[in-house]
Amino acid sequence: MSHEDEVTDRLIRMANQIGTFFASQPEAGAAAGVSEHINKFWEPRMRERLLDLIASGQDGFDPIVLKAAEAVKRPARVKP
């Protein structure tokens, strides 16, 4: 397994763990909790990677994470 694959697997696992934590709440509240946590605590590169993986159709994300991704803020790109 490449380093890139390990990073992807770790990010999916982390996102799903957050989803599991909020899963006991009603669906709308759970998705909002997941997206709020990711927006608050994940650094911009992690959020960017998460959204790119989901957009590419990457397997492994729990449905609550996919729903929450709709409210995850994509970081602004800084021009070099």
N, C-alpha and C positions, 0 to 999 in steps of 0.2 A: 504494500500500500504506500502510495506516495505521500509526501508531507501535505500536499494540497488536499488529498483525499482525507487525511487525518483531521485537518483544519475544518473541512466541510462537515465531517461526521460529528466533530465536537460542537460546532455551531448548531447543527440540527438537534443534537442531544440537549444542549443548553436551552434552546427555544422550546423544545417539547417539555422540559422540566418546568419551565415557567408556566406553560400551558396546563400542566398537571396540577400545579399549585392552585391556579385560579379555576380549575374545572368544577369545583363544588358550587360556584356561583352560577346564577342564571346566565344563559349563553351570551347575551349582549354585554352583561357586566364582566363576564369572564374574558371576552375578547378585548374589552376596553382595559381591563387590568393588565393583560399581557402586553398590549401595545404601549400603555403608559410606562410599564416597567422597562421595556426595551428602549423607549424614547429617553427615559431618565438615566438609565444605568449602562447602556451599551455605547461604546465609543462609535464615532461616525463610520469607521471602516467596517465594523461588525454589522451595523445597520445596513450599510451599502451592500455588503456581501449577502446578508440575509435576503434582502429584496431582490438582488440579482439571481440568487439561487431559486427563489420562488417563481420569479418571472420566467426562468428557463425551464420550469417544470420539474425541478429536482424532486425526487421521491423522498419519503421519510418524514415529512412534516405532519404533525397532528392537525386535524381540521380546525381546531381552535386557533392554532398559530397562523394558519392560512387566512382565517377570518381577521385576526388581529393585524396582520400585515397591511391590510387596507388603511390602517391609521398610523402605521409606523412612518415617521418622517424621514424622507430621503435627505441625506446630508447635502448641503450646497457644495458644488464642485469649485475648488479654488483654481483659478488659472495660474499657470506657472509664470 
